[in-house]
């Protein structure tokens, strides 16, 4: 450098000398690093952000859970298709709501309802047609219609009131204790006594109270309703107020009235129906039911005989008839 050169020229020469040295140094570094596959970064301006060394970038990639990074830090890679993010997997499962109208899977219930019954044909006959002390009402002979002495008839339609307390054990099995009351039974028939002429009407009234243990099987839903089948066994107490026999061929007022009575015995039922859901806990049950209530009996006792020649009383043996009914029931069932 010329010592007599002006200061500005001296400064310019110094800067150029430093640039030559930096260029020579960079070329040397490039020549050394190129054989091992490391590219040199271009020079940055004073305003550019400094580049991280390769060792620091490798360390950051190793520490990143997802294995991808940016200059600002690690970036989580997207979850593979079909996987659940860890945050979502940690959430507790949400309770699924019950389908609309579905009942509780188990628990007690109360059922109240009613219906209408009609009886199958029945025969009123002696308990023992050979009884002589006291004598049988009909006896063991053949009547004027060629059949054994008896009265053929049936009980007229009668209302039925039901009350039950039950428990559901599984979604398809339940059982209940059922109380069934028939407050008004009316028997109408015709007897076939020899020599008494046609039109021998027989009538009598009574009632029946029965209790059952009933098991039900609830079938899968069909069109929004649930079919069910049931069977029960229990006992019935049947009461007969008395029987009136009329013989218009003898006289307009010719009658015989027998003593009433009551009897208890085995009772059974079979039922089938559908449950219509009204709400989550309330359903409407519509059912057909066959019920065998056993026998309805009149006890041995006095009979009042009214004839044109007068009225007299005599003791006769008891009578009985079967009581089997079919009916339609409608009830409301509430599950607790």
Long-range contacts (C-beta under 8 A, 24 or more apart in sequence): 98-280, 100-277, 100-280, 101-224, 101-277, 101-278, 101-279, 101-280, 101-283, 102-277, 102-280, 103-168, 103-277, 103-280, 103-281, 103-283, 103-335, 104-168, 104-281, 104-335, 104-336, 105-168, 105-170, 105-171, 106-167, 106-168, 106-169, 106-170, 106-171, 107-167, 107-168, 107-335, 107-336, 108-165, 108-166, 108-167, 108-168, 108-335, 108-336, 109-165, 109-166, 109-167, 109-168, 109-174, 109-176, 109-333, 109-334, 109-335, 109-336, 110-164, 110-165, 110-166, 110-333, 110-334, 110-336, 111-162, 111-163, 111-164, 111-165, 111-166, 111-176, 111-285, 111-331, 111-332, 111-333, 111-334, 112-162, 112-163, 112-164, 112-331, 112-332, 113-162, 113-285, 113-329, 113-330, 113-331, 113-332, 114-159, 114-160, 114-161, 114-162, 114-329, 114-330, 114-331, 115-159, 115-160, 115-162, 115-289, 115-327, 115-328, 115-329, 115-330, 116-157, 116-158, 116-159, 116-160, 116-327, 116-328, 117-157, 117-158, 117-159, 117-160, 117-182, 117-291, 117-325, 117-326, 117-327, 118-154, 118-155, 118-156, 118-157, 118-158, 118-325, 118-326, 118-327, 119-154, 119-155, 119-156, 119-158, 119-323, 119-324, 119-325, 119-326, 120-154, 120-322, 120-324, 120-325, 120-326, 121-152, 121-153, 121-154, 122-152, 122-153, 122-154, 122-155, 122-187, 122-189, 122-321, 122-322, 122-323, 122-324, 123-150, 123-151, 123-152, 123-321, 123-322, 124-150, 124-151, 124-152, 124-153, 124-187, 124-189, 124-191, 124-202, 124-243, 124-319, 124-320, 124-321, 125-149, 125-150, 125-151, 125-319, 125-320, 125-321, 126-317, 126-318, 126-319, 127-297, 127-317, 127-318, 127-319, 127-320, 128-317, 131-317, 134-300, 134-315, 134-316, 134-317, 135-314, 135-316, 135-317, 136-316, 136-317, 137-258, 137-303, 137-316, 137-317, 137-319, 138-191, 138-193, 138-319, 141-194, 143-191, 143-192, 143-193, 143-194, 144-192, 144-193, 144-194, 144-195, 144-196, 145-192, 147-192, 149-191, 149-192, 149-193, 149-194, 150-191, 150-192, 151-189, 151-190, 151-191, 151-192, 151-200, 151-202, 151-245, 152-189, 152-190, 152-192, 153-187, 153-188, 153-189, 153-190, 153-202, 154-187, 154-188, 154-189, 155-185, 155-186, 155-187, 155-188, 155-323, 155-325, 156-186, 156-187, 156-188, 158-182, 158-183, 158-184, 158-185, 158-186, 158-325, 159-183, 159-184, 160-327, 160-329, 162-329, 162-331, 164-214, 164-331, 166-214, 166-333, 168-335, 171-218, 172-217, 172-218, 172-219, 173-215, 173-216, 173-217, 173-218, 174-215, 174-216, 174-218, 175-213, 175-214, 175-215, 175-216, 176-213, 176-214, 176-216, 177-211, 177-212, 177-213, 177-214, 178-211, 178-212, 178-213, 178-214, 178-232, 178-234, 179-209, 179-210, 179-211, 180-209, 180-210, 180-211, 180-212, 180-291, 181-207, 181-208, 181-209, 181-210, 182-207, 182-208, 182-209, 182-325, 183-207, 185-238, 185-296, 185-323, 187-240, 187-243, 187-296, 187-321, 191-245, 193-247, 196-247, 196-249, 196-250, 197-247, 197-248, 197-249, 197-250, 198-249, 199-246, 199-248, 199-249, 200-245, 200-246, 200-247, 200-249, 201-245, 201-246, 202-243, 202-244, 202-245, 202-246, 203-243, 203-244, 204-240, 204-241, 204-242, 204-243, 204-244, 204-260, 204-298, 205-240, 205-241, 206-238, 206-239, 206-240, 206-241, 206-260, 206-296, 207-238, 207-239, 208-236, 208-237, 208-238, 208-239, 208-293, 208-296, 208-323, 209-236, 209-237, 210-234, 210-235, 210-236, 210-237, 210-267, 210-291, 210-293, 211-235, 211-236, 212-267, 212-269, 214-269, 214-271, 218-275, 224-276, 224-277, 225-274, 225-275, 225-276, 225-277, 226-274, 226-275, 226-277, 226-283, 227-272, 227-273, 227-274, 227-275, 228-272, 228-273, 228-274, 228-275, 228-285, 228-287, 229-271, 229-272, 230-269, 230-270, 230-271, 230-272, 230-287, 231-268, 231-269, 231-270, 231-271, 232-268, 232-269, 232-271, 233-266, 233-267, 233-268, 233-269, 234-266, 234-267, 234-268, 234-269, 235-264, 235-265, 235-266, 235-267, 236-264, 236-265, 236-266, 236-267, 236-293, 236-294, 236-323, 237-262, 237-263, 237-264, 238-262, 238-263, 238-264, 238-293, 238-294, 238-295, 238-296, 238-297, 238-323, 239-296, 240-296, 240-297, 240-298, 242-298, 243-298, 243-319, 250-307, 250-308, 251-307, 251-308, 253-306, 254-306, 254-307, 254-308, 255-304, 255-305, 255-306, 256-303, 256-304, 256-305, 256-306, 257-303, 257-304, 257-306, 258-298, 258-301, 258-303, 258-316, 258-319, 259-298, 259-299, 259-300, 259-301, 259-302, 259-303, 260-298, 260-299, 261-297, 261-298, 261-299, 261-301, 261-318, 262-297, 262-299, 263-294, 263-295, 263-296, 263-297, 263-320, 264-294, 265-294, 265-295, 266-294, 267-291, 267-292, 267-293, 267-294, 268-292, 271-329, 273-329, 275-333, 281-334, 281-335, 281-336, 282-332, 282-333, 282-334, 282-335, 283-332, 283-333, 283-335, 284-330, 284-331, 284-332, 284-333, 285-329, 285-330, 285-331, 285-332, 285-333, 286-328, 286-329, 286-330, 287-328, 287-329, 287-330, 287-331, 288-326, 288-327, 288-328, 288-329, 289-326, 289-327, 289-328, 289-329, 290-324, 290-325, 290-326, 291-324, 291-325, 291-326, 291-327, 292-323, 292-324, 293-323, 293-324, 293-325, 294-322, 294-323, 295-320, 295-321, 295-322, 295-323, 296-320, 296-321, 296-322, 296-323
